[in-house]
Amino acid sequence: MPNKVLGSFVKKLQRKKVRNKKHRLAVFASGAGSNAKKIIEYFGNSNAVEVALIVCNKPDAGVLVIAEISNIPYILIDKERFFRGDHYLDELKKEEIDFITLPIDILLAFSRISRQ
């Protein structure tokens, strides 16, 4: 089931692909990064989507190590500042981010995959 859901998501993105440009995804994470790692691995060979940025609010989070190993840039954010306005939109625009969240069923699918 999870691969079917993910495959459907990728197919939808491929139909929306513009001029051979990959959709750039920002992954928000603040912990060890196991779900972020699965997302990075899943889209690693995709022609439609690339994980282009990790957004994190904890400077010692394991997800930042995963970002470095995967050569994915990251930004550290202040959680309170993030929720008070649009302070980080410039960073997202600079990285040309197309998506900052995934549908909940995709996140649940990643959760199921990580337990396998």
ZADO-656665 format. One record per residue: residue number from 1; x, y, z of N, C-alpha, C, CB in turn. Coordinates in steps of 0.2 Angstrom, whole numbers, plus 5000, padded with zeros to 4 digits. Glycine has a CB too. Example, Ala and Ser with C-alpha at 12.3 -4.5 7.8 and 13.67 -1.06 7.14 Angstrom:
+-----+------+------+------+-------+-------+-------+------+------+------+-------+-------+-------+
: seq : n.xx : n.yy : n.zz : ca.xx : ca.yy : ca.zz : c.xx : c.yy : c.zz : cb.xx : cb.yy : cb.zz :
+-----+------+------+------+-------+-------+-------+------+------+------+-------+-------+-------+
:   1 : 5066 : 4972 : 5039 :  5062 :  4978 :  5039 : 5066 : 4984 : 5039 :  5057 :  4978 :  5045 :
:   2 : 5064 : 4989 : 5035 :  5068 :  4995 :  5036 : 5064 : 5000 : 5039 :  5070 :  4997 :  5029 :
+-----+------+------+------+-------+-------+-------+------+------+------+-------+-------+-------+
//
This chain:
+-----+------+------+------+-------+-------+-------+------+------+------+-------+-------+-------+
: seq : n.xx : n.yy : n.zz : ca.xx : ca.yy : ca.zz : c.xx : c.yy : c.zz : cb.xx : cb.yy : cb.zz :
+-----+------+------+------+-------+-------+-------+------+------+------+-------+-------+-------+
:   1 : 5004 : 4994 : 5000 :  5000 :  5000 :  5000 : 5004 : 5006 : 5000 :  4995 :  5000 :  5006 :
:   2 : 5009 : 5007 : 5004 :  5013 :  5013 :  5004 : 5016 : 5015 : 4998 :  5019 :  5013 :  5010 :
:   3 : 5019 : 5010 : 4994 :  5022 :  5011 :  4988 : 5017 : 5013 : 4983 :  5026 :  5005 :  4985 :
:   4 : 5011 : 5011 : 4983 :  5006 :  5012 :  4979 : 5004 : 5020 : 4980 :  5000 :  5008 :  4980 :
:   5 : 5003 : 5022 : 4986 :  5002 :  5029 :  4987 : 5007 : 5034 : 4985 :  5001 :  5030 :  4995 :
:   6 : 5014 : 5032 : 4986 :  5019 :  5036 :  4984 : 5020 : 5036 : 4977 :  5026 :  5033 :  4987 :
:   7 : 5019 : 5030 : 4973 :  5019 :  5030 :  4966 : 5014 : 5035 : 4963 :  5018 :  5023 :  4964 :
:   8 : 5008 : 5035 : 4966 :  5002 :  5039 :  4964 : 5004 : 5047 : 4964 :  4996 :  5038 :  4967 :
:   9 : 5007 : 5048 : 4970 :  5010 :  5055 :  4971 : 5015 : 5057 : 4966 :  5013 :  5056 :  4978 :
:  10 : 5020 : 5053 : 4965 :  5025 :  5055 :  4960 : 5022 : 5055 : 4953 :  5030 :  5049 :  4960 :
:  11 : 5017 : 5051 : 4951 :  5014 :  5052 :  4944 : 5010 : 5058 : 4944 :  5009 :  5046 :  4943 :
:  12 : 5007 : 5060 : 4949 :  5003 :  5067 :  4949 : 5009 : 5072 : 4948 :  4999 :  5068 :  4955 :
:  13 : 5014 : 5072 : 4951 :  5019 :  5077 :  4950 : 5022 : 5077 : 4943 :  5025 :  5076 :  4956 :
:  14 : 5023 : 5071 : 4941 :  5026 :  5071 :  4934 : 5022 : 5074 : 4929 :  5028 :  5063 :  4932 :
:  15 : 5015 : 5073 : 4930 :  5010 :  5076 :  4925 : 5011 : 5084 : 4925 :  5003 :  5074 :  4926 :
:  16 : 5013 : 5086 : 4931 :  5013 :  5094 :  4932 : 5020 : 5096 : 4931 :  5011 :  5095 :  4939 :
:  17 : 5025 : 5092 : 4929 :  5032 :  5094 :  4928 : 5032 : 5099 : 4922 :  5036 :  5088 :  4926 :
:  18 : 5036 : 5105 : 4923 :  5036 :  5110 :  4919 : 5043 : 5110 : 4916 :  5034 :  5117 :  4922 :
:  19 : 5043 : 5110 : 4909 :  5050 :  5111 :  4906 : 5055 : 5107 : 4909 :  5052 :  5118 :  4905 :
:  20 : 5054 : 5100 : 4910 :  5059 :  5096 :  4913 : 5062 : 5098 : 4920 :  5065 :  5095 :  4908 :
:  21 : 5059 : 5102 : 4923 :  5061 :  5105 :  4930 : 5058 : 5100 : 4935 :  5059 :  5112 :  4931 :
:  22 : 5062 : 5098 : 4939 :  5060 :  5094 :  4945 : 5057 : 5099 : 4950 :  5066 :  5090 :  4948 :
:  23 : 5052 : 5096 : 4953 :  5048 :  5099 :  4959 : 5053 : 5099 : 4965 :  5041 :  5096 :  4961 :
:  24 : 5054 : 5105 : 4968 :  5059 :  5105 :  4974 : 5055 : 5105 : 4980 :  5063 :  5112 :  4973 :
:  25 : 5057 : 5100 : 4984 :  5053 :  5099 :  4991 : 5058 : 5101 : 4997 :  5051 :  5091 :  4991 :
:  26 : 5055 : 5104 : 5001 :  5058 :  5106 :  5008 : 5055 : 5101 : 5013 :  5057 :  5113 :  5010 :
:  27 : 5059 : 5098 : 5017 :  5057 :  5093 :  5022 : 5058 : 5096 : 5028 :  5061 :  5086 :  5021 :
:  28 : 5053 : 5097 : 5032 :  5053 :  5100 :  5039 : 5054 : 5094 : 5044 :  5046 :  5104 :  5041 :
:  29 : 5059 : 5094 : 5048 :  5060 :  5089 :  5053 : 5064 : 5092 : 5059 :  5064 :  5083 :  5049 :
:  30 : 5064 : 5089 : 5064 :  5067 :  5091 :  5070 : 5070 : 5086 : 5075 :  5062 :  5095 :  5074 :
:  31 : 5070 : 5080 : 5072 :  5072 :  5074 :  5076 : 5078 : 5070 : 5073 :  5067 :  5069 :  5078 :
:  32 : 5078 : 5064 : 5074 :  5083 :  5060 :  5072 : 5083 : 5059 : 5064 :  5082 :  5053 :  5074 :
:  33 : 5078 : 5061 : 5061 :  5078 :  5061 :  5054 : 5076 : 5055 : 5050 :  5084 :  5063 :  5051 :
:  34 : 5073 : 5050 : 5054 :  5072 :  5043 :  5050 : 5067 : 5044 : 5045 :  5069 :  5038 :  5055 :
:  35 : 5061 : 5048 : 5046 :  5056 :  5049 :  5040 : 5059 : 5053 : 5035 :  5050 :  5052 :  5043 :
:  36 : 5063 : 5058 : 5037 :  5066 :  5063 :  5031 : 5071 : 5058 : 5027 :  5070 :  5068 :  5035 :
:  37 : 5075 : 5054 : 5030 :  5079 :  5049 :  5027 : 5075 : 5045 : 5022 :  5083 :  5045 :  5031 :
:  38 : 5070 : 5042 : 5024 :  5066 :  5038 :  5019 : 5063 : 5043 : 5013 :  5060 :  5035 :  5023 :
:  39 : 5061 : 5049 : 5015 :  5059 :  5053 :  5009 : 5065 : 5055 : 5004 :  5056 :  5060 :  5012 :
:  40 : 5070 : 5056 : 5007 :  5076 :  5057 :  5003 : 5078 : 5051 : 4999 :  5082 :  5059 :  5007 :
:  41 : 5078 : 5045 : 5002 :  5079 :  5039 :  4998 : 5074 : 5038 : 4993 :  5080 :  5033 :  5003 :
:  42 : 5068 : 5039 : 4994 :  5063 :  5037 :  4990 : 5063 : 5042 : 4983 :  5056 :  5038 :  4993 :
:  43 : 5064 : 5048 : 4984 :  5065 :  5053 :  4979 : 5072 : 5053 : 4976 :  5062 :  5059 :  4981 :
:  44 : 5077 : 5049 : 4978 :  5083 :  5050 :  4976 : 5084 : 5049 : 4969 :  5087 :  5045 :  4980 :
:  45 : 5081 : 5045 : 4965 :  5081 :  5044 :  4958 : 5075 : 5046 : 4954 :  5082 :  5036 :  4957 :
:  46 : 5071 : 5050 : 4957 :  5065 :  5053 :  4954 : 5067 : 5058 : 4949 :  5060 :  5056 :  4959 :
:  47 : 5063 : 5058 : 4943 :  5064 :  5063 :  4938 : 5059 : 5069 : 4939 :  5063 :  5060 :  4931 :
:  48 : 5055 : 5068 : 4944 :  5050 :  5073 :  4945 : 5051 : 5077 : 4952 :  5043 :  5070 :  4946 :
:  49 : 5054 : 5074 : 4957 :  5054 :  5077 :  4963 : 5062 : 5077 : 4966 :  5049 :  5074 :  4968 :
:  50 : 5064 : 5082 : 4969 :  5070 :  5082 :  4973 : 5069 : 5085 : 4979 :  5076 :  5085 :  4969 :
:  51 : 5072 : 5082 : 4984 :  5073 :  5085 :  4991 : 5078 : 5090 : 4991 :  5074 :  5080 :  4997 :
:  52 : 5076 : 5096 : 4991 :  5081 :  5102 :  4990 : 5083 : 5106 : 4996 :  5078 :  5107 :  4985 :
:  53 : 5079 : 5104 : 5002 :  5081 :  5108 :  5008 : 5078 : 5105 : 5014 :  5078 :  5115 :  5007 :
:  54 : 5082 : 5105 : 5019 :  5079 :  5102 :  5026 : 5078 : 5108 : 5030 :  5084 :  5097 :  5029 :
:  55 : 5073 : 5109 : 5033 :  5071 :  5114 :  5038 : 5070 : 5111 : 5045 :  5064 :  5118 :  5036 :
:  56 : 5074 : 5114 : 5049 :  5074 :  5111 :  5056 : 5075 : 5117 : 5061 :  5080 :  5107 :  5057 :
:  57 : 5072 : 5115 : 5067 :  5073 :  5120 :  5073 : 5077 : 5118 : 5078 :  5066 :  5122 :  5075 :
:  58 : 5081 : 5113 : 5078 :  5085 :  5110 :  5083 : 5092 : 5109 : 5080 :  5083 :  5104 :  5086 :
:  59 : 5097 : 5113 : 5082 :  5104 :  5113 :  5080 : 5108 : 5106 : 5081 :  5108 :  5118 :  5082 :
:  60 : 5105 : 5102 : 5085 :  5108 :  5096 :  5087 : 5104 : 5090 : 5084 :  5110 :  5095 :  5094 :
:  61 : 5099 : 5091 : 5080 :  5095 :  5086 :  5077 : 5099 : 5081 : 5072 :  5089 :  5089 :  5074 :
:  62 : 5098 : 5075 : 5073 :  5101 :  5070 :  5068 : 5099 : 5071 : 5061 :  5099 :  5063 :  5070 :
:  63 : 5094 : 5074 : 5059 :  5092 :  5075 :  5052 : 5097 : 5080 : 5049 :  5085 :  5079 :  5052 :
:  64 : 5100 : 5084 : 5053 :  5105 :  5088 :  5050 : 5111 : 5084 : 5047 :  5108 :  5094 :  5055 :
:  65 : 5113 : 5079 : 5051 :  5118 :  5075 :  5049 : 5116 : 5071 : 5042 :  5120 :  5069 :  5054 :
:  66 : 5110 : 5069 : 5042 :  5108 :  5066 :  5036 : 5108 : 5071 : 5030 :  5100 :  5063 :  5037 :
:  67 : 5106 : 5077 : 5031 :  5106 :  5082 :  5026 : 5113 : 5083 : 5023 :  5104 :  5089 :  5029 :
:  68 : 5118 : 5083 : 5028 :  5125 :  5084 :  5026 : 5128 : 5078 : 5022 :  5130 :  5085 :  5032 :
:  69 : 5126 : 5072 : 5024 :  5128 :  5066 :  5021 : 5125 : 5066 : 5014 :  5126 :  5060 :  5025 :
:  70 : 5119 : 5068 : 5013 :  5115 :  5068 :  5007 : 5117 : 5074 : 5002 :  5108 :  5067 :  5008 :
:  71 : 5121 : 5079 : 5005 :  5122 :  5085 :  5001 : 5116 : 5089 : 5000 :  5126 :  5083 :  4994 :
:  72 : 5112 : 5089 : 5005 :  5106 :  5093 :  5005 : 5107 : 5099 : 5009 :  5099 :  5089 :  5006 :
:  73 : 5106 : 5105 : 5007 :  5107 :  5111 :  5011 : 5101 : 5111 : 5017 :  5106 :  5118 :  5007 :
:  74 : 5103 : 5115 : 5022 :  5097 :  5115 :  5027 : 5098 : 5122 : 5030 :  5099 :  5110 :  5033 :
:  75 : 5092 : 5124 : 5033 :  5092 :  5130 :  5037 : 5089 : 5129 : 5044 :  5087 :  5135 :  5033 :
:  76 : 5092 : 5132 : 5049 :  5089 :  5132 :  5056 : 5084 : 5138 : 5057 :  5095 :  5132 :  5061 :
:  77 : 5079 : 5136 : 5059 :  5074 :  5141 :  5061 : 5072 : 5142 : 5068 :  5067 :  5140 :  5057 :
:  78 : 5070 : 5147 : 5070 :  5067 :  5148 :  5077 : 5060 : 5147 : 5077 :  5069 :  5155 :  5080 :
:  79 : 5058 : 5142 : 5080 :  5051 :  5140 :  5080 : 5046 : 5145 : 5081 :  5049 :  5134 :  5085 :
:  80 : 5047 : 5149 : 5086 :  5042 :  5155 :  5088 : 5042 : 5160 : 5082 :  5045 :  5158 :  5095 :
:  81 : 5048 : 5162 : 5080 :  5048 :  5166 :  5074 : 5045 : 5164 : 5068 :  5056 :  5168 :  5073 :
:  82 : 5045 : 5157 : 5067 :  5042 :  5154 :  5061 : 5034 : 5155 : 5062 :  5044 :  5147 :  5061 :
:  83 : 5032 : 5154 : 5068 :  5024 :  5154 :  5068 : 5022 : 5161 : 5069 :  5022 :  5150 :  5075 :
:  84 : 5026 : 5166 : 5070 :  5024 :  5173 :  5070 : 5023 : 5177 : 5063 :  5028 :  5177 :  5075 :
:  85 : 5025 : 5173 : 5058 :  5025 :  5177 :  5052 : 5028 : 5174 : 5046 :  5028 :  5184 :  5053 :
:  86 : 5030 : 5178 : 5041 :  5033 :  5175 :  5035 : 5041 : 5176 : 5035 :  5030 :  5178 :  5029 :
:  87 : 5044 : 5175 : 5041 :  5051 :  5177 :  5041 : 5056 : 5172 : 5037 :  5053 :  5176 :  5048 :
:  88 : 5054 : 5166 : 5035 :  5058 :  5162 :  5032 : 5056 : 5161 : 5024 :  5058 :  5155 :  5035 :
:  89 : 5051 : 5165 : 5022 :  5049 :  5164 :  5015 : 5055 : 5166 : 5010 :  5044 :  5169 :  5014 :
:  90 : 5059 : 5170 : 5012 :  5065 :  5172 :  5008 : 5070 : 5166 : 5007 :  5069 :  5178 :  5011 :
:  91 : 5071 : 5163 : 5012 :  5075 :  5157 :  5011 : 5072 : 5151 : 5007 :  5077 :  5154 :  5018 :
:  92 : 5066 : 5150 : 5008 :  5062 :  5145 :  5004 : 5062 : 5148 : 4996 :  5055 :  5144 :  5006 :
:  93 : 5061 : 5154 : 4995 :  5061 :  5157 :  4988 : 5068 : 5156 : 4985 :  5059 :  5164 :  4988 :
:  94 : 5073 : 5158 : 4989 :  5080 :  5157 :  4987 : 5082 : 5150 : 4984 :  5085 :  5159 :  4992 :
:  95 : 5079 : 5145 : 4988 :  5080 :  5138 :  4986 : 5075 : 5136 : 4981 :  5080 :  5134 :  4992 :
:  96 : 5071 : 5140 : 4978 :  5066 :  5139 :  4973 : 5062 : 5133 : 4975 :  5069 :  5137 :  4967 :
:  97 : 5059 : 5133 : 4982 :  5055 :  5127 :  4984 : 5048 : 5127 : 4981 :  5055 :  5127 :  4992 :
:  98 : 5046 : 5122 : 4979 :  5039 :  5121 :  4976 : 5034 : 5119 : 4981 :  5039 :  5117 :  4970 :
:  99 : 5036 : 5114 : 4986 :  5032 :  5111 :  4990 : 5036 : 5111 : 4997 :  5030 :  5104 :  4988 :
: 100 : 5032 : 5112 : 5003 :  5035 :  5112 :  5009 : 5031 : 5107 : 5014 :  5034 :  5119 :  5012 :
: 101 : 5026 : 5104 : 5011 :  5023 :  5099 :  5015 : 5021 : 5093 : 5010 :  5016 :  5101 :  5019 :
: 102 : 5019 : 5087 : 5013 :  5016 :  5082 :  5009 : 5009 : 5080 : 5012 :  5021 :  5076 :  5009 :
: 103 : 5005 : 5077 : 5007 :  4999 :  5075 :  5010 : 4999 : 5070 : 5016 :  4995 :  5072 :  5004 :
: 104 : 4995 : 5070 : 5020 :  4995 :  5066 :  5026 : 4996 : 5059 : 5025 :  4990 :  5067 :  5031 :
: 105 : 4993 : 5057 : 5019 :  4993 :  5049 :  5018 : 5000 : 5048 : 5015 :  4988 :  5047 :  5012 :
: 106 : 5004 : 5052 : 5012 :  5011 :  5051 :  5010 : 5015 : 5050 : 5017 :  5013 :  5057 :  5006 :
: 107 : 5014 : 5055 : 5021 :  5018 :  5055 :  5028 : 5016 : 5048 : 5031 :  5016 :  5061 :  5032 :
: 108 : 5010 : 5046 : 5031 :  5009 :  5040 :  5035 : 5012 : 5034 : 5031 :  5001 :  5039 :  5035 :
: 109 : 5012 : 5034 : 5024 :  5015 :  5029 :  5021 : 5023 : 5029 : 5022 :  5014 :  5030 :  5013 :
: 110 : 5026 : 5034 : 5023 :  5033 :  5034 :  5025 : 5034 : 5031 : 5032 :  5036 :  5041 :  5025 :
: 111 : 5029 : 5033 : 5036 :  5030 :  5030 :  5043 : 5029 : 5022 : 5043 :  5024 :  5033 :  5047 :
: 112 : 5025 : 5020 : 5039 :  5024 :  5012 :  5038 : 5030 : 5010 : 5035 :  5018 :  5011 :  5034 :
: 113 : 5033 : 5013 : 5030 :  5039 :  5010 :  5026 : 5045 : 5010 : 5031 :  5041 :  5015 :  5020 :
: 114 : 5046 : 5015 : 5036 :  5051 :  5015 :  5040 : 5051 : 5010 : 5046 :  5052 :  5022 :  5044 :
: 115 : 5045 : 5007 : 5047 :  5044 :  5002 :  5052 : 5046 : 4995 : 5048 :  5037 :  5002 :  5055 :
: 116 : 5046 : 4995 : 5042 :  5047 :  4988 :  5038 : 5054 : 4986 : 5038 :  5045 :  4988 :  5031 :
+-----+------+------+------+-------+-------+-------+------+------+------+-------+-------+-------+
//
